[in-house]
Amino acid sequence: MSHFWRQQQVDVGYVRARAEMRRRMLHYHQKRNDKKCNGKHFPST
């Protein structure tokens, strides 16, 4: 039972890390698009 719980914790941490990485990538690309399009299509917040 404890092994299963530990595996679950690892999965949650992995999913969180993936989501954080994806959010950073999206933010990075959005900033690049701001420069490329002069903020017309992607107004910077």
C-alpha positions in Angstrom: 0.0 0.0 0.0 2.8 2.4 0.9 4.6 1.6 -2.3 1.4 2.4 -4.3 1.1 5.7 -2.5 4.7 6.6 -3.2 4.3 5.8 -6.9 1.2 8.1 -6.9 3.2 10.9 -5.3 5.9 10.5 -8.0 3.3 10.6 -10.7 1.8 13.8 -9.3 5.2 15.5 -9.1 5.9 14.4 -12.6 2.7 15.9 -13.9 3.3 19.1 -12.0 6.7 19.4 -13.5 5.4 18.8 -17.0 2.7 21.4 -16.5 5.2 24.0 -15.2 7.6 23.3 -18.1 4.8 23.7 -20.6 3.6 26.9 -19.0 7.1 28.3 -19.2 7.5 27.3 -22.8 4.1 28.9 -23.7 5.1 32.1 -21.9 8.5 32.1 -23.7 6.9 31.7 -27.1 4.4 34.4 -26.3 7.1 36.8 -25.5 8.9 36.0 -28.7 5.7 36.5 -30.6 5.3 39.9 -28.9 8.6 41.0 -30.4 7.8 39.5 -33.8 4.4 41.0 -34.2 5.0 44.2 -32.2 2.2 43.1 -29.8 -0.6 43.3 -32.4 -1.7 39.6 -32.2 -0.4 38.9 -28.7 -0.8 42.0 -26.5 1.6 41.7 -23.6 -0.1 41.6 -20.2 
